[in-house]
Amino acid sequence: DALPISHGDGFWSDWSAEKSVVTNEALPVKGPDVWREILRADSDVSRRVRLKWKELERSEASGLVLGYNVTIKPKLTPSEETFKTNETHVDVTLTQDSYVVTVTAINGVGESPKSNLIIPSSTLKGLPPVKDMKALAKNNQLWVQWTPPSGSVKGYIVEWCVKSETVGCTIEWQKEPSTSQGCFLRGNIQERKLYAIKVYPLYKQGEGVALSTEAYLQQGTPIDDRTSDWRD
């Protein structure tokens, strides 16, 4: 069955007509970083999910990125949904089963290597979180650190947003390599605002349980980790 997909005005439209001449253009050297946001559970059998990916750096894109190929495949069935888009996110309705999401970037020469994201089944037992997570101000930036879990990980996703009683939480995110044990938040981090921060370890089966903390961009004692969620 086709997946219900919603999108903006930037869906694929004769991208070949948008090609530009780029000196020394080559295939993109890597695929986009890919993540997901569970927007809501529509019922016991379905959930609304936002798939999102990062634009490639210029050195990674090897030319002008014209769009993205996205494939969504349930792990337990042979069916799959493939589409093309100029956007860096798409909202889809999925069942509670496990899925494999594949995203590639397209430039005038061809397609990047594949980036895969496993969205685990909603019934999967929680995989181990990181340990000893802390966040603190450092060099006028917010630094997040953690101790890796005991299992083998493929990388980490760090999420954050400004906590506010008046507006919704707009989630920012970044991917870190499997060797990482800390990172600066990359973005417009502002003083006197409280940030809710999460770290997810990425396993072969999907993401692990998130560990959470909160921090201000100011010098002081680091705030230790906890497992509370900033979303209801």
N, C-alpha and C positions, 0 to 999 in steps of 0.2 A: 504494500500500500504506500502511496505517496505520503511524504511527511508534510504537514501544514507548515509553510514557511512564509514569514513576513519580512519585508525589507523596505528600504527607502527608495529614492529615485535613482540610486547609483548602480542598479543591477546591470549586468552585462548588456551592452548595446553596440554591436558592430565595433568591438574594440580594435579590430585590425585597421579601421579607418583613423584611429587615434595614434598610430605609430609615429614616432619622431626619430629622426636620425641621431644616433648617439655614438660618438667616437669610441672605438674599442669596446663595443657592446659584446657581452658574453652571457652565458647562462648564469642565473643567480647562483651564488655559491652555497646558500643554505635556504631552508624553508622558514616561514614565519613562526615565531613563538605563538603557541595556541593555548587557550584556556577557555573555561566555561563559567557561567553564572547561573545558578538555579533560581529562576525568577519566582516560580510558585509551583505547587502541586495542584493540577487541575482536578484530579480525582485519585482514587486508589490505583488507577491503571495508567495514568499519564502525568507528565510534568512539562512545564514550559521552561525552556533552556535557552540562554543566550550564548552562542558560540562567538568567540572573539579572538583576534590575532593581531600581532604587531606589524606595522610597516617595517620593511627591511631598511637597514642603514644603507647609505649610498654605496659603500664599499662591498656590501653583501648583495645588493640588487644587480650590480654589473650593468646598469642601464635603467631605462624608464620602466617601472612596473605598471603594466596595463590592467591588471586585475588578478583574480585568484580563482583557482579551481577548488571546490569543496566537495568532499564525499562523506556521507554519513551512512554507516553500515552497522546493523545489529550484529552482535558477535555470534548469535545462535542461529541466524537465518541467512540464506544466500542473497536476499534482497538488499539493494542499496539505492541511495538517492544521491545524484551528482548534479551540481549546478555551478555556474560561474557568476561572479559578482565583482563590482568595483569597490564595495564597502569593506570595512574591517570588522564587521560583526553581522550576525544574522540570528533571528529568533526562530526556534523550531519547537514543535511539540513532539516529545519522545515518550515511549512507554517507560515502565520502571526497569526494563532490561538493560543489559550492558551494551555500549556502543563503541565503535572505533570511528573517530573523526580524523580525516586526512585533509590537509590544506597545502596547496602549492602556490607559489607566486609565478606569474607569467610576465616576461618582458618580450622585446621584439625578436629575441633569438629563440626562446623556448621556455621550458618549465623548470622551476627549482627542484631540488630534492624534496621529498615528502616530509611533512611534519605531522606526527600522529599524536592524538590525544585519546586516552581511554576514559570514557565516562562509565564508571562502575554501576552495576545494578544497585537499586536502592535497598535491596535486601542484603547486600554484601556486608559482612561483619567489618567494622571499622579497622583499618590498617594502622599500625603504630604511628604516633605523632613524633615530631622532633622533641628534644629534651632541653631544659634549661634555657628557654627563650627569654631574651631581654631586649629592651629598646631604650636608647638614650641619645641625647644630643652630643654630637661630636663634630668639631670643625664646622660649626654652624649648619650641620645637616643632621638628619635622623638616621642613626645606625641601628640595625637589627642584627642580633646574633643568636645562634642556637648550637646545640650539640646534636650531631646526626643520630637518627635512630639506629638500632642494632642491625636492622635488615639492609639489604642492598637497595639503594635508591637511584633513580634515573635523573633526578634534579629536584628543584624546589620551586614552588610558586609563592611569592610574597604579595599579599593583598593589603591595601590600606584605604581608609577614607576618613574624612573629617566628621567627628561626632557632633551632632546638632539636634536640638529639640524642635527646631522649626522647619527644617528641610530634610529630605531624604538623603541617604548615604550614597554618594556616587563613588563606586568602587574603582580604584586604580590598581594596577598589578604589574608585576615584572617576573621574569623567569630567571632563575639562577642555576648554575651547573651543579652536577652531583658532588663536586669537590668543595663547594662553598660551605662555609660555616658562619657567614655574615655578609651584610651588604648595606650600602647606603640606599635609602629610598630615592628613586630617580623621578623627580617631578617638582612641582611648585609647592614645596613644603613651607608653610607660613608659621610665624611665631604666634604665640598666644591662642593657638587652636589645638584642641585635643584630637589626636589621631588614634583610631582603632586599627590594629595591625594583626594580620594572621600569617602564619607560615604553614604551607602544606608540603609534605614530602611526596614525591611522585614515585610510585612503584610500577612494576610491570603490569599489575592488575588494575591500576588506577591510583587516584590520590589517597593519601593517608588522612587521618583525622587532623583537623587544623588545631594549632595551638594559638591562643590570642593574647594580646597585651595592649596597653594604651600608653601613649607618651606625648609630651609637649616638646616643641623645638626650643629647649632651653637647658642650660646646664643643671645638673642635679642628679639625684640618686636614680638609677635605673628602676623601671617597674618590672616586676617578675611576671612570668607567664601565667596564663589561666586558660580555661577551656570555654569561657562564656562566649556567646555569639552576639554580635552587634545588631543582628537582624532578628525580628520576632519570628 
